């Protein structure tokens, strides 16, 4: 099994086990779409970051923690504050340094998402809203989702992720566009431009 396939198997194991009110969500019964979305992101990561994240998942499994449950719980701080308050004490405490690092790597990624929306408005119409200020009980923004996910990374994985973001900035790359390029190719389009031209 490849490193990426191992990560995806570990993620799916945790994701499909997340408990929701009303039973499993439709996305928890769709491993193909899950694989495409997550693989499209992980394909952009350098190997040391993948290795460190795999270790996070393995450690969580050994400790009987579910990082996906923690991710979605942290998103609720913005989308459902009252429900989050009932869960907050069960979540690992994040150091101030960890939280600052999370926020520092969110900033450039918001800019990348803005650029993606500007360049591919038809495709982007199907994506999440961008900003935490746009959250509601029924909709979670890209910013809030990203904050929730980054908050589950270990300190080492987060440091490697920060280095990855810096490398992207230094080379002028937009990782959001790269992720979406991977995604549309999995769905049979030749490029983002091709996928955009096919949208109504």
SEDREN-323082 format. One line per 2 residues: number of its first residue (from 1); their letters; for each residue x, y, z of N, C-alpha, C. Coordinates in steps of 0.1 Angstrom, whole numbers, padded with zeros to 4 digits. Layout:
N
NUM> A> X,Y,Z,X,Y,Z,X,Y,Z  ...
//
This chain:
200
1> XX> 0008,-0012,0000,0000,0000,0000,0009,0012,0000  0006,0022,-0009,0014,0034,-0009,0011,0043,0003
3> XX> 0020,0052,0006,0018,0061,0017,0005,0069,0016  0002,0074,0004,-0011,0081,0003,-0023,0072,0005
5> XX> -0022,0060,0000,-0034,0051,0002,-0035,0047,0016  -0024,0046,0023,-0025,0043,0038,-0032,0055,0045
7> XX> -0028,0067,0042,-0034,0079,0048,-0049,0079,0045  -0053,0077,0033,-0067,0077,0029,-0075,0066,0036
9> XX> -0069,0055,0038,-0076,0044,0045,-0078,0047,0059  -0068,0053,0066,-0069,0057,0080,-0079,0069,0081
11> XX> -0079,0078,0072,-0089,0089,0072,-0103,0084,0071  -0105,0075,0061,-0118,0070,0059,-0123,0062,0071
13> XX> -0115,0054,0077,-0118,0047,0089,-0124,0056,0100  -0117,0068,0101,-0121,0078,0111,-0134,0085,0107
15> XX> -0133,0090,0094,-0144,0098,0089,-0158,0090,0089  -0157,0078,0085,-0170,0070,0084,-0175,0066,0098
17> XX> -0166,0068,0108,-0170,0065,0122,-0175,0077,0130  -0175,0089,0123,-0180,0101,0130,-0195,0100,0133
19> XX> -0199,0103,0145,-0213,0101,0149,-0220,0115,0147  -0231,0114,0139,-0239,0126,0136,-0253,0124,0142
21> XX> -0259,0135,0145,-0273,0135,0149,-0281,0130,0137  -0290,0120,0139,-0298,0115,0128,-0291,0104,0120
23> XX> -0280,0100,0125,-0273,0089,0118,-0263,0093,0108  -0256,0084,0101,-0245,0087,0091,-0250,0097,0081
25> XX> -0241,0106,0078,-0244,0116,0067,-0242,0109,0053  -0248,0114,0042,-0246,0108,0029,-0232,0107,0025
27> XX> -0224,0117,0028,-0210,0117,0025,-0202,0106,0032  -0207,0101,0043,-0200,0090,0050,-0203,0076,0044
29> XX> -0212,0076,0034,-0215,0064,0027,-0210,0065,0012  -0201,0074,0010,-0196,0077,-0004,-0181,0077,-0004
31> XX> -0174,0065,-0003,-0160,0065,-0002,-0153,0069,-0015  -0159,0068,-0026,-0153,0072,-0039,-0151,0088,-0039
33> XX> -0162,0095,-0036,-0161,0110,-0035,-0151,0114,-0025  -0151,0107,-0013,-0142,0111,-0002,-0128,0109,-0007
35> XX> -0125,0098,-0014,-0111,0095,-0019,-0107,0106,-0029  -0116,0110,-0038,-0112,0120,-0048,-0109,0133,-0041
37> XX> -0117,0138,-0032,-0115,0151,-0025,-0102,0151,-0017  -0100,0140,-0009,-0089,0140,-0001,-0076,0138,-0009
39> XX> -0076,0129,-0018,-0065,0126,-0026,-0060,0138,-0034  -0070,0146,-0039,-0067,0158,-0047,-0059,0168,-0039
41> XX> -0062,0168,-0026,-0054,0177,-0017,-0040,0171,-0014  -0040,0158,-0010,-0028,0152,-0005,-0018,0151,-0016
43> XX> -0022,0150,-0029,-0013,0150,-0040,-0004,0162,-0041  -0008,0173,-0035,0000,0185,-0036,0011,0185,-0024
45> XX> 0010,0177,-0015,0019,0177,-0003,0032,0171,-0005  0043,0176,0000,0056,0169,0000,0056,0157,0009
47> XX> 0065,0148,0006,0065,0135,0014,0067,0137,0029  0076,0145,0033,0078,0147,0048,0065,0151,0055
49> XX> 0057,0159,0048,0044,0163,0054,0034,0151,0055  0034,0144,0044,0026,0132,0043,0030,0122,0054
51> XX> 0043,0120,0056,0048,0111,0066,0043,0115,0080  0045,0128,0083,0041,0133,0096,0026,0132,0098
53> XX> 0018,0135,0088,0004,0134,0090,0000,0120,0092  0006,0110,0085,0003,0096,0087,0005,0092,0101
55> XX> 0016,0097,0107,0020,0094,0121,0009,0100,0130  0004,0112,0127,-0007,0118,0135,-0019,0108,0135
57> XX> -0023,0103,0123,-0034,0094,0122,-0032,0081,0130  -0020,0076,0129,-0017,0063,0136,-0017,0066,0151
59> XX> -0011,0077,0156,-0011,0080,0170,-0025,0082,0175  -0034,0089,0168,-0047,0091,0171,-0055,0077,0173
61> XX> -0052,0068,0163,-0058,0055,0164,-0054,0048,0176  -0041,0048,0179,-0036,0041,0191,-0042,0047,0204
63> XX> -0045,0060,0204,-0050,0067,0216,-0065,0066,0216  -0071,0060,0206,-0086,0059,0204,-0092,0073,0203
65> XX> -0085,0082,0196,-0090,0095,0192,-0095,0094,0178  -0105,0102,0175,-0109,0104,0161,-0107,0118,0156
67> XX> -0096,0120,0148,-0093,0133,0144,-0104,0140,0136  -0112,0132,0128,-0123,0137,0120,-0134,0143,0130
69> XX> -0137,0135,0140,-0146,0140,0150,-0142,0153,0156  -0129,0154,0160,-0124,0166,0166,-0124,0178,0156
71> XX> -0121,0175,0143,-0122,0185,0133,-0136,0191,0132  -0146,0183,0131,-0159,0188,0129,-0164,0195,0142
73> XX> -0160,0190,0153,-0164,0196,0166,-0158,0210,0167  -0146,0212,0163,-0140,0225,0163,-0146,0235,0154
75> XX> -0151,0230,0142,-0158,0239,0133,-0171,0244,0140  -0177,0237,0149,-0189,0241,0155,-0188,0253,0164
77> XX> -0175,0256,0168,-0173,0268,0176,-0179,0280,0168  -0178,0280,0155,-0183,0291,0147,-0198,0288,0142
79> XX> -0200,0276,0138,-0213,0273,0132,-0224,0270,0142  -0221,0264,0154,-0231,0261,0164,-0225,0262,0178
81> XX> -0223,0275,0182,-0215,0278,0194,-0221,0270,0207  -0234,0269,0208,-0240,0263,0220,-0236,0248,0220
83> XX> -0237,0242,0209,-0234,0227,0208,-0219,0226,0210  -0211,0235,0205,-0196,0234,0207,-0193,0235,0222
85> XX> -0200,0244,0229,-0197,0246,0243,-0198,0233,0251  -0208,0224,0247,-0210,0212,0254,-0199,0201,0250
87> XX> -0192,0204,0239,-0181,0194,0235,-0167,0199,0239  -0165,0212,0241,-0152,0218,0241,-0143,0212,0251
89> XX> -0148,0208,0263,-0140,0202,0274,-0134,0189,0270  -0140,0182,0260,-0135,0169,0256,-0124,0169,0245
91> XX> -0122,0181,0240,-0112,0183,0229,-0098,0186,0235  -0088,0182,0228,-0074,0185,0233,-0072,0200,0234
93> XX> -0065,0204,0244,-0062,0219,0246,-0051,0223,0236  -0054,0233,0228,-0044,0238,0219,-0036,0249,0225
95> XX> -0023,0249,0224,-0014,0259,0229,-0016,0272,0222  -0013,0283,0228,-0014,0296,0221,-0005,0296,0209
97> XX> 0007,0290,0210,0016,0290,0198,0010,0282,0187  0004,0271,0190,-0003,0263,0180,-0014,0271,0173
99> XX> -0022,0277,0180,-0033,0285,0175,-0028,0296,0166  -0017,0303,0170,-0012,0314,0162,-0006,0309,0149
101> XX> 0000,0297,0149,0005,0291,0137,-0006,0287,0128  -0017,0282,0133,-0028,0278,0125,-0033,0291,0118
103> XX> -0035,0302,0125,-0040,0314,0119,-0031,0320,0109  -0018,0318,0111,-0008,0324,0101,-0008,0317,0088
105> XX> -0011,0304,0088,-0012,0296,0075,-0025,0297,0069  -0035,0301,0076,-0049,0303,0070,-0049,0315,0061
107> XX> -0042,0326,0065,-0042,0339,0057,-0039,0337,0043  -0027,0332,0039,-0024,0330,0025,-0034,0321,0017
109> XX> -0040,0311,0024,-0049,0302,0018,-0062,0308,0015  -0066,0318,0023,-0078,0326,0019,-0076,0334,0007
111> XX> -0064,0339,0005,-0061,0347,-0007,-0061,0337,-0019  -0056,0325,-0018,-0056,0316,-0029,-0070,0312,-0033
113> XX> -0079,0310,-0022,-0092,0307,-0025,-0099,0319,-0033  -0096,0331,-0029,-0102,0343,-0035,-0098,0343,-0050
115> XX> -0085,0340,-0053,-0080,0340,-0066,-0087,0329,-0075  -0089,0317,-0068,-0096,0306,-0075,-0110,0310,-0079
117> XX> -0117,0317,-0070,-0131,0321,-0072,-0131,0331,-0083  -0122,0340,-0083,-0121,0351,-0094,-0118,0345,-0107
119> XX> -0110,0334,-0108,-0106,0329,-0121,-0116,0318,-0126  -0123,0312,-0117,-0132,0301,-0121,-0145,0302,-0114
121> XX> -0153,0313,-0117,-0165,0316,-0109,-0176,0306,-0110  -0177,0300,-0122,-0188,0290,-0123,-0185,0277,-0115
123> XX> -0173,0272,-0116,-0169,0261,-0107,-0170,0264,-0093  -0165,0276,-0089,-0165,0280,-0075,-0179,0282,-0069
125> XX> -0189,0284,-0078,-0202,0285,-0073,-0207,0273,-0065  -0201,0261,-0068,-0204,0249,-0061,-0196,0246,-0049
127> XX> -0187,0255,-0046,-0178,0253,-0034,-0184,0260,-0022  -0177,0258,-0011,-0181,0264,0002,-0179,0279,0000
129> XX> -0187,0287,0009,-0184,0301,0010,-0169,0302,0016  -0163,0314,0015,-0149,0315,0018,-0147,0318,0033
131> XX> -0155,0327,0039,-0151,0333,0052,-0159,0328,0063  -0152,0327,0075,-0159,0324,0087,-0171,0333,0090
133> XX> -0170,0345,0087,-0181,0354,0089,-0194,0350,0081  -0193,0341,0072,-0204,0337,0064,-0210,0323,0069
135> XX> -0204,0318,0080,-0209,0306,0086,-0224,0307,0090  -0230,0295,0090,-0243,0294,0096,-0245,0280,0102
137> XX> -0256,0277,0108,-0258,0264,0113,-0258,0253,0102  -0261,0257,0090,-0262,0248,0079,-0251,0249,0069
139> XX> -0242,0258,0071,-0231,0260,0061,-0218,0264,0068  -0208,0256,0065,-0195,0258,0070,-0185,0264,0060
141> XX> -0179,0275,0062,-0171,0281,0052,-0157,0274,0051  -0150,0277,0040,-0137,0272,0037,-0128,0276,0049
143> XX> -0128,0288,0053,-0119,0293,0064,-0121,0284,0077  -0134,0282,0080,-0137,0275,0093,-0133,0260,0091
145> XX> -0136,0255,0080,-0132,0241,0077,-0117,0239,0078  -0110,0248,0072,-0095,0248,0072,-0090,0249,0087
147> XX> -0095,0258,0094,-0091,0260,0108,-0094,0247,0116  -0105,0241,0114,-0108,0229,0121,-0098,0218,0118
149> XX> -0095,0216,0105,-0086,0206,0101,-0071,0209,0107  -0066,0221,0105,-0053,0224,0109,-0052,0222,0125
151> XX> -0063,0225,0132,-0062,0224,0146,-0060,0209,0151  -0062,0199,0142,-0061,0185,0146,-0046,0181,0143
153> XX> -0038,0189,0136,-0025,0184,0133,-0016,0185,0145  -0006,0176,0146,0004,0177,0157,0013,0190,0154
155> XX> 0020,0193,0164,0029,0205,0163,0039,0203,0151  0044,0191,0150,0054,0188,0140,0047,0188,0126
157> XX> 0036,0183,0124,0029,0183,0111,0025,0198,0108  0021,0205,0118,0018,0219,0115,0030,0227,0111
159> XX> 0041,0225,0117,0054,0232,0113,0058,0228,0099  0056,0215,0095,0059,0211,0082,0049,0217,0072
161> XX> 0037,0218,0076,0026,0225,0068,0030,0239,0066  0034,0246,0076,0038,0260,0075,0050,0262,0065
163> XX> 0059,0253,0065,0070,0253,0056,0065,0251,0042  0056,0242,0040,0050,0239,0027,0043,0252,0022
165> XX> 0035,0258,0030,0028,0271,0026,0039,0281,0022  0050,0283,0029,0060,0292,0026,0066,0289,0013
167> XX> 0069,0276,0010,0075,0272,-0003,0065,0276,-0014  0052,0274,-0012,0043,0277,-0022,0043,0292,-0025
169> XX> 0043,0300,-0014,0043,0315,-0016,0056,0319,-0023  0067,0314,-0019,0080,0317,-0025,0080,0314,-0040
171> XX> 0073,0304,-0044,0074,0299,-0058,0062,0305,-0066  0053,0312,-0059,0042,0318,-0066,0031,0308,-0070
173> XX> 0030,0297,-0063,0020,0287,-0066,0007,0290,-0058  -0004,0286,-0064,-0017,0286,-0057,-0022,0272,-0055
175> XX> -0021,0267,-0042,-0024,0253,-0040,-0039,0250,-0042  -0047,0260,-0039,-0061,0258,-0041,-0064,0255,-0056
177> XX> -0058,0262,-0065,-0060,0259,-0079,-0054,0245,-0083  -0043,0242,-0077,-0037,0229,-0079,-0046,0217,-0074
179> XX> -0052,0219,-0063,-0061,0209,-0057,-0073,0208,-0066  -0079,0219,-0070,-0091,0218,-0079,-0088,0213,-0092
181> XX> -0076,0215,-0097,-0071,0209,-0110,-0071,0194,-0109  -0065,0189,-0098,-0065,0175,-0095,-0080,0169,-0095
183> XX> -0088,0177,-0088,-0102,0172,-0086,-0109,0171,-0099  -0109,0181,-0108,-0117,0180,-0120,-0111,0170,-0130
185> XX> -0098,0167,-0129,-0092,0156,-0137,-0098,0143,-0133  -0099,0141,-0120,-0105,0128,-0115,-0120,0126,-0121
187> XX> -0126,0137,-0123,-0140,0137,-0128,-0140,0137,-0144  -0129,0136,-0150,-0129,0134,-0164,-0126,0147,-0173
189> XX> -0124,0158,-0166,-0121,0170,-0174,-0106,0171,-0177  -0103,0178,-0188,-0089,0179,-0192,-0081,0190,-0183
191> XX> -0089,0199,-0178,-0083,0210,-0171,-0094,0218,-0164  -0089,0228,-0155,-0099,0237,-0149,-0107,0245,-0159
193> XX> -0099,0249,-0170,-0106,0257,-0180,-0116,0249,-0187  -0113,0236,-0190,-0123,0227,-0196,-0135,0226,-0187
195> XX> -0133,0223,-0174,-0144,0221,-0165,-0152,0234,-0163  -0146,0246,-0163,-0153,0259,-0162,-0162,0261,-0174
197> XX> -0157,0257,-0186,-0164,0259,-0199,-0176,0250,-0199  -0176,0239,-0192,-0187,0230,-0192,-0198,0233,-0182
199> XX> -0196,0243,-0173,-0206,0247,-0164,-0217,0256,-0170  -0229,0254,-0166,-0240,0262,-0171,-0240,0276,-0165
//
